[in-house]
Amino acid sequence: MGKRTITPSGEKFLPLEFLRFIMAIGICYAHLLSKLTQKFIDLDFKPIFSGASHATFAVPAFFIISGFFLKSDGELGDFVAKKIIRLWPMLACSILIHIGNGYDLLGLLFLNDGLGIINKTNANPAIWYVCVLFWVLICFYLFLKYTDIKKQVLTLILISYFALFLICHRGSSYNQVVAPFLTLGVVYGIFGVSFGILFRKFWQASHKLFDNLQNEKIIFTILEVILVGGFIYVSAFYKGFLHPLCYILLFTAVFYVILLAKGFISTIFAKLSVLGRYSYSMYLMQFPCFYFMNKWLWNNFQTSNRFTIILVSLAVCGLSGGGVSFD
């Protein structure tokens, strides 16, 4: 979420910014409903929450985006410095604004229970994504920079396959240990970044096949409506069992057509791209916002309207970081 949305050719890709915003909203929405279900027993948020729980699958999708835009040019020191500059300020703010215990401060060093190094849950559980992202990106930067390019694809396929196997068979909590020295959060990061790198290679080899297609605007608009609509439905409303692989495949299809930017939906997304700058800060500030809203805001709601509570709470989360981004 803290990555710049830049195409492999170096141009800023606007439609993807709004897709990031939709996914960040989905994650906050699912976490918010979980909190409200416990807070407002009489309003019965459970029916809504059961449909929104799949939105948390968007976190691995963010790893895929990061892998897609990962480059191994330049020196390691410069690469690490850029990641710290982009990720750390908002991370530090989200930690320092609500400290649960001394272990929370380890997050300032990109260390938390998502890495399996400590077993104390942070007061802001959302930072596990940033901590894992930071270290996984460094590992894959070194992998891309110092390995034979001819062997990279096969290695990445094997890494993605075994990581996906662990994701599908070893639980759902990010800090759950799924193998020696591996938490599920780290596995999410390894899978997402490796799959994102592979997806970039596939996209670069295939996207020009759709150039000069007859009636491409109509064809791709229909395709975008189906895929984006299905993606939103599955993320926010579908109440049945959803296999992680199904979500990943659906997201990958959405990602591909949005990257092509040939339909009307992509055009709308590009016009709304400014909202993408709120994605990273919204994600990191959601749990501190929940904490303070539980103390000072939610108790003052004299309404039985569930959606008023949801909309006001999401607005607070969205505005809390001031739209800080590091693009």
N, C-alpha and C positions, 0 to 999 in steps of 0.2 A: 504493500500500500504506500510505502514511502518511495517506491521506485519512480523514476521519471518515465512517462509514457512516450518513448521515442521509438520510431520504427528502425529496423536494421539499416535503412538508408540514411538515418539521421534526422528525419523530419518528425516534428511533434504530431502525434496521432490523436486527434481530438475526439472521435467517437468513443474510443476506449476509455477516455476519462469519465464519461457518464456511466458506462458499464461498471466501472470501479465504484462509482457512487451508489448505484443500485445494489451492488453486492454488500457494500459497507452498511447501507440502510437495512438490508436483510439480516445481517449478523446482529446489529444492534436491536432490531425488532424482535428477533428470537430470544436474545438475552433479556430484553426488557419484559417480554411476556412471562418469562420464567420468574422474574422478580415480582411482577404484579400478581401472578397467580398465588404467590405466598403472602403478599401484602393485602390484597382485596379478595378475601374468601367469598364474600357475599356477591361479588360481581361475576364470578365464575369465568376467568380468563382461559380455563383449560381447553375449551373447544377451539379457541383461536390458536393457542399455543401448540396444540397437536399438529396443526397444519404448517406452522412456521418453523418447527424444529429443524427441518432440513436446510434452512438458510445458513446454518453454521458450516455446512460443507463448502461454503464460499471461501473459507480460509485456505484450504489446499488450492483453490482456484487462483488465489492471489500469489501463491508460490509459483504456479505455472506461468503467470504473467511475468513474474520476476525472472524466471529462467529464460523466458522468451527474449527478454531484453538484456540479458547478461552478456557482457563483452569481456574479453581477456586481454585487450590491448593496454598498454601503459605498464607502469611499475606497480608492484604489490602495495607499496606504501601509499601511493597516490590513490589506488583503488580503495583501500581501507579508510583513508582520510575522507574520501568523498562519501562513503557509506555512513561514517560517523556524523559528518556535517548534515546529511539529509535525515538520518534516523534519530540521532540522540536528543536534540533539543525538546521535541514533543514527547519523546519517551521519558526524559527526565522530569518534565512538567507533570506528566500523568502519574509518576511515582511519588514525587515530593508533595503533591497536593493532598495525598491521602496515604500515609504510611501506617501499615498495620503492625509491623514489627521490624526489627533490625535487619532481618533477611531481605526485606523489600529493597534495601539500598543496594544489594548485589545486582539488581536490575540495571543500575547505572553503569555497570560493567558488562552489560548484555548477558547476565547470568541469572537464571531462575529455575524453577522446578521443571519447566518444559524441556530443559537439557538433561534432567536426571542428576544434576550435580548436588542439588539440595532437595529435601523432601517437605519443605515448608511452602504452602501455597501463598502466592503474592496477594496483597490486598487488591491489586489490579490484575486479575488473571489474564487480561488481554495482552499483556506485554510478552507472553510466551512466544507469540508469533514473531515479534520484532527480534527477540533474542535468538531464536532459532534461525530466522532469516539471515541475520548478520553473519553468523558462523558458517551456515551452509553455503552462502554466496561466496565467502572466502575460499572454502574448500573446492567448490566447483570452478572458481576463477583459476586456482592453481591447477586443477585437473585439465582445464581447457588450454592453459598456457604451456604446460610442460608434458603433455602426452601427444603421441602420434595421432594426427587428425584422422588417419585411416582406421584407427582402432577405436576412436571415440564413439561412433554410432553404436557399434555392437556392445561396448561397455555400458553406454547409457541405456540401451534397451534392457540389458540384464539388471541394471540397478533399478530401473523403473518397474520392471516385472516383480522383482522380489520385494520392493518397497510396497507396491500395490497389494501383493499377497498378504503382507503383514497388516496393512490398513483394513483389508476386507475380513481378516480372520482373528484379529487380536484386540478387539475392544474399540472404545470410542473416546476415552478421556485423553487429552493431550499429554498429561504427565504420567500416564500408565506405562510401566516398563513392559515392552513387548519382546525384547531380546536383550542379551547381555550388553550393557552400555548404550542401549537404545530406548528412548521413550517414543510413544506414538507421535508426539509433536515433532521430534527430529525426523521420524520416518515420513511424516507429511511433507516436511521441508525437502528431504532428499528426493522423494517421488516427484513433488511439484516442480522443483528446479530442473531435475534431469529430464522430466517429460516436457517441460517448457523449452529446453534446449533442442530436444528432438523435434518438437512441434515447429520451432523456428526453421529448422533445416527443411522440413516438409513444406512449410508455407513458402519459403524462398524458391523451392523447386517447382511449385505447382500453381502459385497465384496468377501467373501470367497466362495460364491456359484459359482464363475467363475473360481476357481482353477481347474487345470487339465482338462480343456476343450479341446477337440480335435480341431486341426487346429486353436487354439486361436489366434496365431499371425496374420493369414490371416483375420479371422473374425473381430478382434478388429482393425486391420489396416483399413479395409473397413469402419467400424463404425466410426473410428476417422476421416477419410477423409471426410465422409459425414457430420458429426457434426461440425468439426472444419471449413470446407469449408463453410457450411451454416452459421455458426456464423460470420465468417469474411465478407461474402457477406451481411448479414443482417446489420452488424455494419457499413460497409463502402460504400455500393453500392445500397442497396435497397431504392427506392424512394417512396414507398407507405406508407400507415399508418401502424404503428407497435404498437400493444397493449403491454404495459409494461409486462403483464403476459407472453406473447409469448416469449419476450426476456429472461425473468427470467427462464422459463422452458428450453429454448434452452441452456442458459448458464449452468444451473444445469446439463443437460445431458452431455455437454462438460466437465464440472468439474468432473463428475463421471468417465467418461472413461479416462480422463487424470490422475486421482488419481489411477485408476487400473493399468495404465502404462503397458499394454500388447501388444500394437500395435507399428508399425513402426514410426508413427507420434510422439508418446510419447518419443521414443528413440531419434528422432531428437530434440525434445523440450529439453530433458535432456542435450544434447550436446551444445545447445545454451543457457543454463540456466544462464550463466554469464551476459547476457544482462538484466536479471531480476533485477540486482542491480541498474539499471538506472531508474526503474519504479517510485519510490517514488520521487526522486529528479526531474525527468522530469515533473511529474505531478505538483509539487509545484512551479517549476521555469517557467512554460510555460507563465503565464501572465506577469511577469517581463521581460521575453525575448521578448514577443510581444511588450511591451512598448518601449524597447530600440531599437528593430529592426525597429519599425515604425519611430523612430527619426533618426537613423543613417544608417540602412542597406537597407531597402526596397526602399528608395528614390534613391538609387544608382543602382538599377537594370535597365539595359538598354536591356531588353529582353521581348519578348512577350510569352515566354515559361512558362506557368503556373506551370508546374511540377518542373522546376528548382527552382522556388521561394519556392514551397512547400518543396522540399527535403532539400534545404539549411536551411530553417526555422526550420524544424523538427530536423535537425542535431544540430543546435544551442541549441534548447531546450534540446535535449538529453545529450549534453556535458556540459551544463551550471552548473549542480549540481555536476559534476565530478564523477557521479556514486556513490554518497554517499548513503549508505544503513545502516540499523541497525540490520542486521541479526546476 
